[in-house]
Amino acid sequence: MFGIAIGLVILYFVFIIAATVLWIWVLVDCITKEPSGDNEKIVWVLVIVLVGALGALIYLIARRPKRKQLYGK
């Protein structure tokens, strides 16, 4: 029973670390590669920062493929 609890705690910390790494990677990707011609970059940075890992996932699903298709970055 105690081993299962330790395993769940370790799994929880691995999930938190992975979510943090994803968040940082997407934030840096957005800041460095998103075109800054309009306010869209600022909006995406705010979404990623304020919503956290969920905002990073939203950016990855909604914007990044479109940006890569349009701008090749």
C-alpha positions as CSV (number, residue, x, y, z in Angstrom):
1,M,0.0,0.0,0.0
2,F,2.8,2.4,0.9
3,G,4.7,1.6,-2.3
4,I,1.6,2.5,-4.4
5,A,1.4,5.9,-2.7
6,I,5.1,6.6,-3.3
7,G,4.6,5.6,-6.9
8,L,1.7,8.0,-7.4
9,V,3.7,10.8,-5.8
10,I,6.6,10.2,-8.2
11,L,4.2,10.0,-11.1
12,Y,2.7,13.3,-10.0
13,F,6.1,15.0,-9.8
14,V,7.0,13.6,-13.3
15,F,3.8,15.0,-14.7
16,I,4.4,18.4,-13.1
17,I,8.0,18.6,-14.4
18,A,6.8,17.5,-17.9
19,A,4.1,20.2,-17.9
20,T,6.5,22.8,-16.8
21,V,9.0,21.9,-19.5
22,L,6.2,22.0,-22.1
23,W,5.1,25.4,-20.9
24,I,8.6,26.9,-21.0
25,W,9.3,25.4,-24.5
26,V,6.0,26.7,-26.0
27,L,6.5,30.1,-24.4
28,V,10.0,30.4,-25.9
29,D,8.7,29.1,-29.2
30,C,5.9,31.7,-29.3
31,I,8.2,34.6,-28.3
32,T,11.0,33.8,-30.7
33,K,9.1,32.5,-33.8
34,E,5.7,34.1,-33.8
35,P,5.5,37.1,-36.3
36,S,5.2,40.4,-34.4
37,G,3.3,42.3,-37.0
38,D,0.1,42.5,-35.0
39,N,-1.2,41.9,-31.5
40,E,-1.6,38.2,-32.0
41,K,1.9,37.4,-30.5
42,I,1.0,39.4,-27.4
43,V,-2.3,37.6,-27.1
44,W,-0.7,34.2,-27.4
45,V,2.0,35.0,-24.9
46,L,-0.7,36.1,-22.4
47,V,-2.7,33.0,-23.0
48,I,0.3,30.8,-22.4
49,V,1.4,32.7,-19.3
50,L,-2.0,33.1,-17.7
51,V,-3.5,29.7,-18.5
52,G,-0.3,27.7,-17.9
53,A,0.1,24.2,-19.4
54,L,-3.4,24.2,-20.7
55,G,-2.6,27.4,-22.6
56,A,0.5,25.8,-24.0
57,L,-1.5,22.9,-25.3
58,I,-4.1,25.2,-26.8
59,Y,-1.2,27.1,-28.6
60,L,0.3,23.8,-29.8
61,I,-3.0,22.6,-31.2
62,A,-4.6,25.8,-32.5
63,R,-1.7,28.1,-33.6
64,R,1.6,26.4,-34.1
65,P,0.6,24.2,-37.1
66,K,-1.0,27.2,-38.8
67,R,2.1,29.3,-38.2
68,K,4.4,26.7,-39.5
69,Q,2.3,26.4,-42.6
70,L,2.1,30.1,-43.2
71,Y,5.6,31.2,-42.2
72,G,7.7,28.0,-42.3
73,K,9.0,28.7,-38.7
